[in-house]
Amino acid sequence: MALLKRHSDKVDVLASVPLFAGLSKKELGELARSVTEVEYGPREFLTREGERGMEAMVILDGKATVRRNGRKIADLAAGDVVGEMSIVTDLPRNATVQAQTFVSALLMSRGELAAIMDDNPKVAVKILRTVAERLTEATRSH
């Protein structure tokens, strides 16, 4: 399991996520202070399709599978983001994500992400663009 012992380790992980590429070091530091490291065992659910999303996660270690309507649509690993669509749109989650191995992740709440977007319009645009792309992709696969 990846355990991030230093604040700078969280900053480095967040800086490597394309979704947060527009954040300054200071902004990444603020985000890093607000995230929590969580762990899931094999077969545990990170998200469930149809549920209201209250958090998003960046996978640090491990593998997970994404399913929509029971069909596998993607595999996830370190660096992938889970759940940002529903916390930004306030729509129900459009897929189920299940751990295939032990998974550790950085968890951020809806409020934390909203505060970052409020303070950083460029980041908000980037996140919203990513969400729009994923919603378009999700709509096409239905």
C-alpha positions in Angstrom: 0.0 0.0 0.0 1.2 3.5 -0.8 1.2 5.6 2.3 2.1 9.2 1.7 4.0 10.2 4.8 4.8 13.8 3.8 2.6 16.7 2.6 5.0 17.1 -0.3 4.2 13.5 -1.4 0.5 14.4 -1.7 1.4 17.6 -3.6 3.5 15.6 -6.1 0.7 13.1 -6.7 -1.9 15.8 -7.2 0.5 17.7 -9.6 0.8 14.6 -11.8 -3.0 14.4 -12.3 -4.0 16.1 -15.6 -7.2 17.4 -14.0 -5.1 19.6 -11.6 -2.4 20.6 -14.1 -3.5 24.3 -13.9 -3.0 24.6 -10.2 0.0 26.5 -8.8 2.2 24.8 -6.1 0.5 26.9 -3.5 -3.0 25.8 -4.7 -1.8 22.2 -4.9 -0.6 22.5 -1.3 -4.0 23.7 -0.2 -5.7 20.8 -2.0 -3.2 18.4 -0.5 -4.1 19.6 3.0 -7.7 18.9 2.4 -7.5 15.3 1.0 -7.5 12.1 3.0 -5.8 8.9 2.1 -8.3 6.0 2.1 -8.0 2.2 1.4 -10.2 -0.3 -0.2 -9.9 -4.1 -0.2 -10.3 -6.3 -3.3 -13.9 -6.4 -4.5 -14.9 -3.3 -2.4 -16.8 -0.6 -4.2 -15.3 2.9 -4.6 -18.5 4.1 -6.2 -21.9 2.7 -7.2 -23.8 3.6 -10.3 -26.9 5.7 -9.5 -25.8 6.9 -6.1 -25.2 10.5 -5.3 -21.5 11.3 -5.4 -20.1 13.2 -2.4 -16.4 12.7 -3.1 -13.8 12.1 -5.8 -10.7 10.1 -5.6 -7.2 9.9 -7.2 -6.0 6.3 -7.2 -2.5 6.1 -5.6 -2.0 2.3 -5.9 -3.9 -0.7 -7.1 -6.3 -1.6 -9.8 -10.1 -1.1 -10.2 -12.7 -1.8 -12.8 -15.4 0.6 -14.1 -18.8 -0.9 -15.1 -21.8 0.8 -16.5 -25.1 -1.1 -16.7 -23.1 -4.2 -15.6 -20.7 -4.0 -18.6 -17.0 -3.4 -18.1 -16.0 -0.1 -19.7 -12.5 0.6 -18.3 -9.7 -0.4 -16.0 -8.2 2.1 -13.6 -4.8 2.3 -11.9 -2.5 4.8 -10.2 -3.1 8.4 -11.3 -6.7 7.9 -12.5 -9.5 10.0 -11.1 -12.8 8.5 -9.9 -16.0 10.4 -9.2 -15.3 13.9 -10.3 -18.2 13.9 -12.7 -20.9 13.5 -10.1 -19.5 15.8 -7.5 -19.2 18.6 -10.1 -22.6 18.0 -11.8 -24.5 16.8 -8.7 -26.0 14.1 -10.9 -26.0 10.4 -9.8 -22.9 8.4 -10.5 -22.9 7.0 -14.0 -20.8 4.0 -13.3 -19.7 1.6 -10.6 -16.0 1.4 -9.7 -14.9 -1.8 -7.9 -11.4 -2.5 -6.5 -9.7 -5.5 -8.1 -6.7 -5.4 -5.8 -6.0 -3.4 -2.7 -6.5 0.2 -3.6 -5.3 3.3 -1.9 -6.6 6.7 -3.0 -6.6 10.3 -2.1 -10.2 11.3 -1.3 -11.6 14.9 -1.7 -15.1 16.0 -0.8 -17.5 17.9 -3.0 -17.0 21.0 -0.8 -13.2 20.9 -1.2 -13.3 20.6 -4.9 -16.0 23.3 -5.2 -13.8 25.7 -3.1 -10.8 25.1 -5.4 -13.0 25.7 -8.5 -14.4 28.9 -6.9 -10.9 30.3 -6.2 -9.4 29.2 -9.5 -11.6 29.9 -12.6 -9.0 28.4 -14.9 -9.0 25.2 -13.0 -12.8 25.2 -12.9 -12.8 25.5 -16.7 -10.4 22.6 -17.1 -12.4 20.4 -14.7 -15.7 21.3 -16.4 -14.2 20.6 -19.8 -13.0 17.1 -18.6 -16.4 16.4 -17.1 -18.2 17.5 -20.3 -15.9 15.2 -22.3 -16.7 12.3 -20.0 -20.4 13.0 -20.1 -20.3 13.0 -23.9 -18.4 9.7 -23.9 -20.9 8.2 -21.3 -23.8 9.3 -23.5 -22.4 7.7 -26.6 -21.8 4.4 -24.9 -25.5 4.0 -23.8 
